[in-house]
Amino acid sequence: MSDEDDREHQEAFVFYCEQRAKEYRRRFGTEEPKGQILLPPTDLSLFAWPGGGVYQFPPRRSRKLRHWHYVTEAISQPRDPAAAIKDGHPGYAFELVMSTAERCNWAPNVLMNLARYFFGPKGRPFYHYQCIPCNGPLVLGSETKLTYLLSVPSREYDPVIRLPGGECSLVHLVGVAEEEIKPAFDLEKPGEGIKALYRVLYNHGVGCCSLPERPSLAEAPGFVEEWQAELAAVRAGNGGRSPDAVRP
């Protein structure tokens, strides 16, 4: 790569990051610490995530974003940002988001581990309405009942951001219990069951916030009936094929 090509690459790389940061701030406010991202505990080069990390955003009560939000940085960064700016990014672009009631260390760690999976040899993109097993408790060392993650479009902010090379999906992850998601796996189209569970989570004030201390909604009488009612509503308004649940 010539000096001129290298300079063009670096300028395009920075421009991409600046545009993504602007889109984040429009939705989530100012990150904390300002101008910084939380970095993985290991060398980023070990899993090819240049510029990667996680932004931490405090609650914005005036905008109804009353939770802490953690958002990945640079998963959507193209390998050739200069070409993406000129010709558009040809592939699917996404970033991951989690929200929590309190500031914590476990949420960014979860996001970093998912980024490590994606950039690994068997990694696959994350889309809305998938189900991802945590292979243990959502918070390591805890007794939380949340052992799965749903990937959903948040109702609290626009889940699509505009980058120089095209659109990028914000895939919001919310922790759920195995008993809560199990009915969806028994369906021919599990994605419909995931949508129904997402509606139930909102009915009970959970929404898309991951709350490790909460009990499983499946333990309450009437859970199955409520989920079935929401499933019927999803199917009644579903004009196309729902995506299947995916287990990396």
C-alpha positions in Angstrom: 0.0 0.0 0.0 1.4 3.4 -1.0 1.7 6.3 1.4 -1.2 8.0 -0.4 -3.4 4.8 -0.3 -2.5 4.4 3.4 -3.5 8.0 4.1 -6.8 7.6 2.2 -7.5 4.4 4.2 -6.8 6.1 7.6 -8.9 9.1 6.7 -11.8 6.9 5.6 -11.5 4.8 8.7 -11.7 7.8 11.0 -14.6 9.3 9.0 -16.6 6.0 9.3 -16.0 6.0 13.1 -17.0 9.7 13.4 -20.2 9.1 11.6 -21.1 6.1 13.7 -20.4 8.1 16.9 -22.7 10.9 15.7 -25.5 8.4 15.1 -25.0 6.9 18.5 -25.1 10.3 20.2 -28.3 11.2 18.5 -29.9 8.1 20.1 -28.1 7.6 23.4 -26.6 11.0 24.3 -23.0 11.4 25.4 -20.9 8.4 26.2 -19.2 7.9 29.6 -16.2 8.5 29.8 -16.6 11.1 27.1 -14.7 10.3 23.9 -13.7 6.9 25.1 -14.7 3.3 24.6 -14.4 0.3 26.9 -11.7 -2.0 25.6 -11.7 -5.8 25.8 -9.2 -7.2 28.4 -7.2 -8.9 25.7 -5.3 -7.6 22.7 -7.8 -6.6 20.0 -5.5 -7.9 17.3 -6.1 -11.4 18.6 -9.5 -11.5 17.0 -9.2 -8.8 14.3 -11.4 -6.0 15.7 -9.6 -2.8 14.7 -11.0 0.2 16.5 -13.3 -2.1 18.5 -14.7 -1.9 22.0 -18.0 -0.9 23.7 -19.5 2.6 24.3 -21.1 3.1 27.7 -24.1 5.6 27.8 -25.8 6.7 31.0 -29.6 7.1 31.2 -31.3 9.9 29.4 -34.5 10.5 31.4 -35.6 13.5 29.2 -35.6 11.1 26.2 -37.2 8.2 28.0 -34.0 6.2 27.7 -33.9 5.5 31.4 -31.4 2.7 31.4 -27.7 2.4 30.8 -26.9 1.4 27.2 -23.8 -0.5 26.0 -23.1 -0.4 22.3 -20.4 -2.1 20.3 -18.0 0.0 18.2 -16.6 -1.0 14.8 -18.2 -4.4 14.2 -19.7 -2.6 11.2 -16.4 -1.2 10.1 -15.6 -2.4 6.5 -12.2 -3.8 5.7 -11.9 -1.1 3.0 -13.7 2.0 4.3 -12.5 4.1 1.4 -14.1 1.8 -1.1 -17.3 1.5 1.0 -17.6 5.3 1.0 -17.2 5.5 -2.8 -19.2 2.5 -3.8 -21.3 1.5 -0.8 -20.8 -1.4 1.6 -22.0 -4.5 -0.1 -22.6 -6.6 3.0 -24.9 -6.7 6.0 -23.7 -4.3 8.7 -24.7 -4.5 12.4 -23.7 -3.4 15.9 -24.9 -4.9 19.2 -26.6 -3.2 22.1 -27.6 -4.1 25.6 -29.4 -2.0 28.3 -29.2 -2.5 32.0 -30.9 -0.9 35.0 -27.5 0.0 36.6 -24.0 0.6 35.4 -22.2 -2.7 35.3 -19.1 -4.6 33.9 -20.9 -7.7 32.8 -22.9 -6.2 29.9 -19.8 -4.9 28.0 -18.1 -8.2 28.7 -21.1 -10.1 27.1 -20.9 -7.8 24.0 -17.2 -8.3 23.7 -17.5 -12.1 23.9 -20.2 -11.9 21.1 -17.9 -9.8 19.0 -15.1 -12.3 19.6 -17.5 -15.1 18.4 -18.5 -13.1 15.3 -14.9 -12.4 14.3 -13.9 -16.0 14.9 -13.6 -18.8 12.3 -17.2 -19.9 12.8 -18.8 -16.5 13.4 -22.1 -15.5 11.9 -23.9 -12.1 11.8 -26.6 -11.3 14.3 -30.0 -10.3 13.1 -33.2 -9.3 14.8 -35.4 -12.1 16.3 -32.8 -14.7 17.0 -32.1 -16.6 20.2 -28.6 -16.9 21.4 -27.6 -19.3 24.3 -25.2 -17.9 26.9 -23.9 -21.4 27.7 -24.3 -20.6 31.3 -25.7 -17.7 33.4 -25.9 -14.3 31.7 -23.7 -12.9 34.5 -20.9 -15.3 35.3 -20.8 -16.5 38.9 -24.4 -15.4 39.6 -27.6 -17.4 40.2 -29.6 -15.5 37.5 -32.2 -17.4 35.7 -31.3 -15.6 32.5 -29.4 -18.0 30.3 -30.4 -16.9 26.7 -30.4 -13.6 24.8 -33.1 -12.5 22.4 -32.0 -10.2 19.6 -34.7 -7.6 18.9 -35.2 -4.1 17.4 -35.6 -1.8 20.4 -38.8 0.3 20.6 -36.9 3.0 22.4 -34.8 4.3 19.5 -34.4 3.9 15.8 -32.7 0.6 15.3 -31.1 1.6 11.9 -28.2 4.0 11.7 -26.8 5.5 8.5 -23.1 5.1 7.8 -21.1 6.3 4.8 -21.4 3.0 3.1 -25.1 2.3 3.8 -27.4 1.3 6.6 -26.4 -0.6 9.8 -28.8 -2.5 12.1 -28.6 -2.0 15.9 -29.3 -5.4 17.2 -30.6 -5.1 20.8 -30.0 -8.1 23.1 -32.2 -8.9 26.1 -31.6 -11.6 28.6 -34.4 -14.3 29.1 -34.8 -17.5 31.0 -34.8 -20.9 29.3 -38.4 -21.6 30.4 -39.5 -18.3 28.8 -38.0 -19.1 25.4 -38.7 -22.8 25.3 -42.3 -22.5 23.9 -40.9 -20.7 20.8 -38.5 -23.6 20.1 -41.5 -25.9 19.8 -42.9 -23.9 16.9 -42.3 -24.5 13.2 -41.3 -20.8 13.0 -39.5 -20.0 16.2 -39.2 -16.4 15.2 -42.9 -15.9 15.7 -42.5 -17.2 19.3 -39.6 -14.8 19.9 -41.7 -11.9 18.7 -44.5 -13.0 21.1 -42.1 -13.3 24.0 -40.8 -9.8 23.3 -44.3 -8.5 23.5 -44.8 -10.3 26.9 -41.6 -8.8 28.2 -43.1 -5.3 27.5 -46.4 -6.3 29.1 -44.5 -7.0 32.3 -42.3 -3.8 32.3 -39.1 -5.7 31.3 -39.1 -4.4 27.8 -35.6 -4.9 26.3 -33.7 -4.3 29.5 -31.6 -7.2 30.8 -32.4 -7.6 34.5 -30.3 -10.5 36.0 -32.1 -10.4 39.3 -35.6 -10.8 37.9 -37.6 -14.0 38.2 -38.6 -16.0 35.2 -42.0 -14.9 33.8 -42.7 -18.5 33.1 -43.0 -19.2 36.8 -46.1 -17.0 37.0 -49.6 -18.6 36.4 -51.0 -17.7 33.1 -47.7 -17.2 31.3 -48.4 -19.7 28.6 -51.8 -18.3 28.0 -50.4 -14.8 27.7 -47.7 -15.9 25.4 -50.2 -17.8 23.2 -52.4 -14.7 23.0 -49.4 -12.6 21.9 -48.4 -15.3 19.4 -51.9 -15.1 17.9 -51.5 -11.3 17.6 -48.1 -11.7 15.9 -49.5 -14.2 13.4 -52.5 -12.0 12.7 -50.2 -9.1 11.8 -47.4 -11.0 10.2 -47.5 -10.5 6.4 -44.4 -12.4 5.7 -42.2 -15.3 6.9 -40.7 -14.8 10.4 -37.0 -15.4 10.8 -36.0 -18.6 12.5 -34.3 -18.6 15.8 -30.6 -19.1 15.5 -28.3 -20.7 18.0 -24.6 -19.9 17.3 
